[in-house]
Amino acid sequence: MAETVSSADFIETLAQAVGRDQVAAGEAARSLYSEDVWTQGGIVDAVVSPLSVEAAAEAVRLCAQADQPIYPRGGGMSYTAGFLADAPGGVCLDTARLDQVIEINAQDMYVRVQAGCTWKTLHEALKPRGLRPPFWGPLSGISSTVGGGVSQNNAFFGAGVHGPVSESVLSVAVALPDGSILRTGTAGGETPGGGARPFFRHYGPDLTGLFCGDAGALGVKLEITLRLIPAPSHERWASFSFQDRDACARAMAALGRTGLACEVFGFDPGLTAVRLKRASLMADAKTLGKVVTGQGNLLKGVAEGAKMALAGRSFLKEADYNLHFVTEGASKTGVDEAHATLSALCEAEGGRSVEPTIPKVIRANPFTPLNNMIGPNAERWVPVHGIVPMSEGSGCWAQIDAYFASLKDRFAAHDIQTGFLITTLSTTGYLIEPVFLWPEALFGLHEQSVDAGYLKGLQRKDPVPGATELVAEARQGVVDIFTRHGAAHFQVGRTYPLSRTRSPANLALLKAIKAALDPDNLINPGALGLS
């Protein structure tokens, strides 16, 4: 009979395998690692934080041998219970200490990192070399890890041209329940001299893709290899204001179809109002300094900084929908031409050009402290999202807006605010992300992730009874609308209806793959809807 992970003997076995300081069984740690941005799951019995891929693989083997579920965790930024247990027990395998950039290969144009390496760490390692992955991180990249991003899939930096993170992955190394390490792509081969390199993803069936967006349910990611490109030497930004939601939505799709903007994103008036309640974009002198010094030319940098300082926040109007885009490339001429093409599309939909402070600041300082994961008065914050075809973006957004209007009185009674972020994924994906802010107690994860100085200065609201339950109801209502549009979702976790919406043949194959890799269903059981 297998030992339980709560036994002193099993904890000691884990400690001997990975190091005593790498195993935590105290109540505070177990509670913290059993929650994400949205919810609290079953409390795990231990948190294991290995320092090497070999130790991590051995921890996976020992847990499987003892019949204990393993919940892989990256930066903890899931909002879909992506790594949370459905019931108490099991082990959280925390990859945060597997944080090394292992190899930057500028000759073969790939970078290999450990799964717990953050996007910020990777960006800072590559920037001096003039290199970057095509997709180079989510907005939460100060904490979000590359391994977590590949497990959940990510949108944002570079996604308008290059698609989500999965399209930049060449190879992954994952630990399986028997303690073996599976490597995909060309790294999975055997060569006469040994040491097959992860320089190419495709050789026969694409095994790498199985582990992209799998919520960590098919194996515990230990290493990831990403393709590299030369960092573009020129960039330009633009912002347009629209008085009408549908015009903004149509412009978003038109821009996305061109594939010319590395990032296209927009806010509705609700999210704009939240931004205006927060500290001014110009309050932090360091932010302005990064804009000035990030231009590569001092005079240009001073000029851009002066424009921002003069504009302040006046370019934002609470009643407007705001759309922003960034163009980049190897030549100024190409960047300017793309900028002109995209600007004309915005103007054709009635967009009014405004000072591009937001994209300028985001580009100059891409990975900031996660103060946006709570509201301006320390409210709880949670998004939900769906990816629909370009042609359905406007209609789907309108339906969700109408659904929120039907809940207006109930939202007001519970002090719930809503907003929208929209963005594109290459030329085919239109991502709609409604967000909710409501009065509720913060989790330990919020206390740990939000900048301490920022958090200290906030006046917290008392929880409103029933508010969280209404947010949960509204989130499910939004998911139902997305489902009717045949939407795809990132970070499927335990929220989105992947298994319930697959065809029988599709679901049977997915279950067969899970059974082949994890026959006892011990790696993140319940994720993807696979029980």
N, C-alpha and C positions, 0 to 999 in steps of 0.2 A: 504493500500500500504506500502510495506516495506521501512524502511529508508535506505539511502545510507550510506556506512561506512565512507564516507568523511564528513558527517554532524557532526557538533560540538556535537550534542546530542548523537549520537552513540559513538563517541570517549569517551565522558564523561561516558556513560554507561559501556563501556569496562574498563575504568580507575577505576570506582567504584568496578567492579567485581574482577579485578586482581591486583589492586594497580596502583596509578598514575605513579609511576616510572617504571612500567612494560609495559607501552604503549608509543610508539614513533610514531609521525606523521610528523616529520621534513623531509625535502627533502633528506638530506644526508643519514639518516637511511633507508628511503624507497627505495632509489636508491641502497644502499649497499645490502639490503636483497632481491633485485630483480635481482641479477646476480649470476651466478655460474662460475666455472673455464672456461667454454667455451663461454657463451653468456649472453646477457641481455634480460630479459623478460619484460612483461608489468609491469609498476611500481605499486606496491601495495599502498593502501591508508593508511595503518597503519601496524606497527610491534608490536605484542603482545608477551611478554616474561614472562610467568607465573612462580611463585615461588613454586607452589604446583600442584599436579595432579588434585586436586579438582578445583583449579582456572582454570587450562587448560581446563577441561571438561566444566566448566561454560562458558568460552570464546567460545568454539566450539558451545555450545547451543545458545549463544547470536548471533553469526554470522549467524548460520543457521536460527534462528528466523527472522533475518533481511535480509535473502536471499543473504548473502554475501559469496563468495567463500573463502575457507580456504586453505592456502598453508603451510603444515607442513615442517619445516626446522630443520635439525640437525646441522652438522658442516659446511655445505655449500660447501662440496667438490665434488658435482655432476659435471659431464661434459656432461650431456645429457639433460639439462633443467629439471632435475628431480623434482624440487620444484618451478619452475618458472611459472608465469601466462602467458597464451596465449594472454591476453588483459589486459589493465590497470584496476586496481581496486582490491577489495578483501583485505584480511588480511593475512599477513605472521605470522604463529604461530611458533615462535622461541622457541625451546625446550632447548636452551643452559643453562638456569638457573635451569632446572630440572636435576641436575648433581650429585645426591647423590647415593652412594652405600648403598642401603637400608638394605640388609641382606646378610651376609655370613654364610651359614649353612653348617658347616663342617661335621655334623652328617649325613645329608641327601644329601650332595654333590650338592648343587646348590647355585647360587648367584643371588640376585635380585637387579636390578639397575633402576634408573630413565632413561628415554629415552635420556636425554642430557648428561649423563655420558660419558666421552671420554674413549677410549680404554686404553689410558695411565693411567688415573686415576684408572680404574679397575685393570690394571696390577700391579700398585704400591700398591693397597689395598690388593691384593691376595698374592703377592710375599712373604711377611714375614711369611705367613701361609703355604707356600709350596704347594699352590693350583693354578690352572688356568683353564679356559675353554679349551676344546679340540682345538677349533679355538679361537685364542686370539688376533686377530686384523689385520687391514691392515697397510701398511707402513705409511699411513697418520694419524695413531692413536693418534697423539698429538692433533689433532683437530677433527677428525672424531668421531662421537658419536656411541654408541651401537644402539640406536634407528634408526639413519640414516643408519647404516650398515645393520640392519635387513630389513629395508624398501628397500634398494637398492641391498642387498646381497654383500658380501665381499669375497675377496681372500687374501691369503698370509700366515700369521703365523699359522702353524699347518695344513694348508689346504692340503698338500701333503698326509697326512695320514687320516685326519678327515673330509675333504671336506670343503665347504664354511661355513660361519657363520650360515646359516639356519639349518645346521645339528647339531648345538650345542644348539639350542633354545628349551626350555621346555615349555615356556608360554609367552604370551604377554597380556598386558592390554591396550586397545584402547578406545578412546573416540569416541562416535557416535554422529550424528547431534542432537539427542534429549538430549544430555548431560549425557547420561548413560555411564557407563564404562563396557565394555565387557572383561572378562578374559577367557583365553583359557586353555586347558589341565585340569589337576585335580584342578587347581585354579578356574575353572568355575563351580565347583560343590557346592552343599549345604549339609553341614554336620550337625548332631544334635547339635554339639557344636559350629558351625559356623567356619569361618576362614579356609576354604579349602586351602591346601598348594600346591604350584606349583612344585611338585616334579616329575611329570611324564607327558609326552606330549600326550600319546596315550590312549584314552578311547572312543571307537567308532570312527567315522570319525575325521580325523585330522584337527581341526579348526585352530590350530596354523600356519600350513603351508600356509593358505590363506593370512596371513599378512606378510609372508617372501617374499621379492622381489616384493611387491605390489606397490612400489614407493609412499607409503603413500596414495594411492587412495581409500583404503577400510576403513580406520579409522586412527585417529591420535594416534600414539603410545605414551604411557605415562610411561609404565614400561616394562621391559624385564627380564625374568629369563633364565639363562644359566646353563647348566650342568657343573659340576666341575670334574676334575681329579687331582690326585697328580702330581705336577710339576715334570717332569723327572729329575733325579739327575745326569745324564751323557749326554753329547752331543759331537758331533764331526763334523767337517766341511771338505768340499773338494771343489776344483775348478779345472776345466779342460778347456783347450783351444783347439779349433778345427779350422782348416783352411778352412773347408767346411761347408756351411749352412746345407745341407741335412744330413751330419753326425751328426752335433749338434742336429738337429731336431729328428733324429732317436734315438739318445741317450736319449733325453728328454722323448720320449714316452716309451722307455725301462725302464727307471728309474721309471716313473710314474706308470707303470703297476705293479711294485713290491709292492707298498704301504709301502716301507721301509723308505722313506725320508719325514720328516715332512715339509720341504720346498725344492722344486726343482725350480730353475729359471735360466734364461739365457738372454744374451744380444747379439745383432748383432754388427758388427763393427761400425755402425752408432751411436748407443747408447753408445758404449764404447768410441768413440771419444768425445762425449759430456761430459762424465764423466771425461775424461782426461783434458778437458778444464776447468773444475771446479777446485776449490781448492783441493790440494792433500788430499787423504784419511787420511794421517798422519799429516795434518796441525794442527789439533786440539788435543792438549795434553790430553784434557779430554777424548777424544775417546780412545786413547791408554790406559789411566788410567782405563777406564771401562773394557777394554779387560783384563788387568792385574788382576783387583780385582774381575772380574766376574767368575773366574775359580774355586773358592772354595778352591784353593790350591795356596799359594803364589809362590812357586817355579815353578809350572806349568804356573801360570799367567805371571811371569817374562819371562819364556821361550817363551811363545806364543807372548808376546809383543816384544821380541827381534827379533823373526822371521819376524814380521810385519815391524819393523823398518828397518831391513836389506833389505827386499823386496821392500819397498817403493811402487812405482807404476810400477816398471820394469816388474812385472808379467803380466801386461796388454799390449797387442800389438794391435794397431788400426786395423790391418787387420784380427784379429782373432774373432771367435765367442766364447763366454765364457759361460760356464755352471757351476752352483754352487748348492750344496746340503748340507743339514744338517740332521744328524741322531741323535736320542735321545732315551733314555730309562732308565729303572730302574737299568740296570746293564752295566758295562763297556764292558763286553764280548759281550753282545747282540748288543750294539752300534758299537763295532769294527767289528763284523761279518756283520752287515748291511752295514757299510762303505766299507768293502772289496768287498761285492757283487756288490754294486753300482759302485765302482771304476772299477771293472772288466768290467762292461757293457760299461762304458765310454771308456776304453782302447780298447775294441773290435771294437769301431767305430772310432778309431784313435785319441782319446782324449789324450792330454798331460797334466799331472798333474802339477799344478802351486800352489804357495802359496795361501791358502784360505783366503786372507785378507778381501774380500768383505763379505762373509757370517759370518766371525768372528766378523767384526765390526757391521754388522746389528743385530746379535744376542746379542752383548754386549750392544748396544744402539738402541733398536728397534724403538723408537718413537722420531725421531729427528725433529727440525724445518723444515718447508715445503719449503726449499730453492730449491728443485728439481721441484717445480711447475712452475718455470720460467727457461729460458735458461741461460747459463753462461754469456751472455751479456744482460740480462734482456729481452730476447725474450719471447713472449707468448709461452705457451706449452699446448698441449691438446692431450690426447690419444683417441683411439677408440678400441674396443676389440670384440672378439667373442670366444666362447667355442665350440670346435669341438671334435669328437671322437678321441681317441688316434691314430687310423689308418689313420686319415685324417690330422693330424697336419702338417706333412712334406709337403704334397701337397698343403694344403691351404696356408701355409707360403710362398711357392714358387710362388703361383699365385699372392699373394699380392706384393711380391718382384718384379715380372715381371710387374705388374701394375704400381708400383712406377718407374720402369725403363722406362716405356713408357712416364712418365711425367717428366723425368729427366731434359730436357731443360727448361720446364716451371717452375719447382721447382727452378732451378738455377737462372732464370731471376727474380724470386720473393724472392730469398734468403731464401728458405724453406729447412729445414733439416728434415730428417726422421730417425727413428730407431725402434727397436723391443725389447719388453720384452716378454718372454714366461715363462709360469709356468704351474703347474699341479694341478688338483683338485681330490683328492683321486686317485682311480685307473682307472677312466673313462673319466675325463675331461682334455682337452688340451687347455689351454688359450693362445691366441695370441693377443698381444696388440701393434699395431703400434702406434708410437707417432710422433707428428709434433712440430717443433719449427720454429717460423717465426717472423719477425719484425712487431710489433704492440703495441699500447699503452696498458699499464696494467690497469686492473680494480681496483676498490677500494678493492675488495676481495683479490687480490694479495698483495696490499700494506699492508693490515691488517694481512695476513697470513704468509708472508715471513719474516724471521728474519730481523729486521730493520738495524742492523749493516751490514749484508750481502748485503742487497738491496742498502744501501748508497754507498757501494764501487763499484757498477757496472756502467759501461758506457752504457747508453741506446742507442739503435739504433732508427733512424727515421723510422716510418711505411713505408712500400713499398705498393703503391696503387695496389689493386687487390690481395694481398697476402692472406688476410683472406678469400676472396671469393674462391680462389683456394684451400685453406685448407678445406673449407666446401665441395667443389666438390669432393676432394680426399677422405675425410672421408666417404661421401656417396658411392663412388665407392668401398671402402673397405667393407662397410656394405652390399653392393650388392653381393660381393664375398662371404662373410660369409653366406648370405641368401641362396646362391646356394649350400652351404655345409650343410644346415639345422642347422646352429649354434644356440646355446643359448646365452643369454646375461645377464649380471648383470645390475643394475641400468638402467632399460629399459627407464624410464622417458618419454621423447617425441622424442627420437632419433631412437630407435630400432623398427623393424616392428612386434612387438608381435601380435597386433590385425589383421594385414594384412596377417599374415602367419598361423593363427589358423584355424583348421577345423571348419565348421559351428557349429557342436555340441559343440566343445570346446569353441568357442567364445560366443555362446548363454548362456552357463553355466556361463562364466565369467561375462557377462553383467547382468545375473539374480542375481548373488551374489552382484554385485555393486549396483543394484537397490534395493535389500533387505536391504543393510546396509546404503546406501546413496541415497534415492529415488529422491532427488532433484539435484543430481550431484553437490554438493557443496564442497566436500573434494577433493582437488587437481584435479579439472576437467581438462580433456585432457591427464592426465598421463596414461600410458599403451596404448595410442591410443584410449581410451574410451571417447567419447565426450558426 
